[in-house]
């Protein structure tokens, strides 16, 4: 049989940014469910810090994405991109 294999052109920085966002999101979810847990905070932020040190662009991507999410859900002003 003919095996069709597609290569994905996703850079390591993008994948690591997704992992950083997941670590922070899991920490926030744990805060909602169980309250603030200091060791979990240190573990998740240390993981994100290590990712950002090794892949600086992924840290920037994660910061921008998480800031947009924070601004969208925790302020009263609507998210405006361009003129929409």
N, C-alpha and C positions, 0 to 999 in steps of 0.2 A: 504494500500500500504506500501511497504517497503521503509522507508526513509533512504537514505544513507547520512551520515554526516561525513565529513572528518575534523579532527582537524589539524590546521596549527601549526607547531612548530616554530613559529617566536617569538624570544625573544623581550621583551619590549625595550631593548637597540637598536635593529635593527629598530624597528618601529619608535622610537624617533629620530634615526639618519636620517631616511627618512623625517620626519617632519622638522628637522633642515635643511636638504638640500633643501627642498621645500621652506622654509622661505627665505633662502638666494637666491635661484633661482628666486623667485617672486620679491625680491628686485632688483636683477640685471635686470630682465625683465622690471621693472618699470623705471629703469635708462635708458634703451634703448629707451623706449617709451616716457617718460615725462621729463627726466633729473633727476639730483640728488635732492631728497627730504629728508631733514634732519629729520623730524619727522618719516617718514617711515623707515629711517635707524635705528633710535633709537628703534622703535617698533620691527622691525624684528631681530635686534641684541640682544635686551633684551629677546625676545622669545627664541632665540637660546642659549643665555647664561643661561637662566633658565633651559632649557632642559639639557644642559651640566652639570649644577651643580647637578641636580637631578640624571641624568644618565651619569656619566663621560665617560663610554665606548662609548656611542652614540656620544658624542662630539668628541672623537677620531676618530670614524668611519667617521663622517662628515668632519672633517679636512683632513683626508687622501683622501677621495673621491674628495672633492672640490679642493685639491692641485693637484691631478692627472688631473682633468678637466682643471684647470688653466694652468698647464704645457703643456697640449696637445694643447690648442687652442691659447695661448698667447706667445709661444716661437717658434723659428725657428727650433729647434732640434726635431727630431722624438721621439716618446715615445718608449723606448726600455725596454722590460720586458724579462729577461733571455737573450737568444741569438737571439731573433727574433725582 
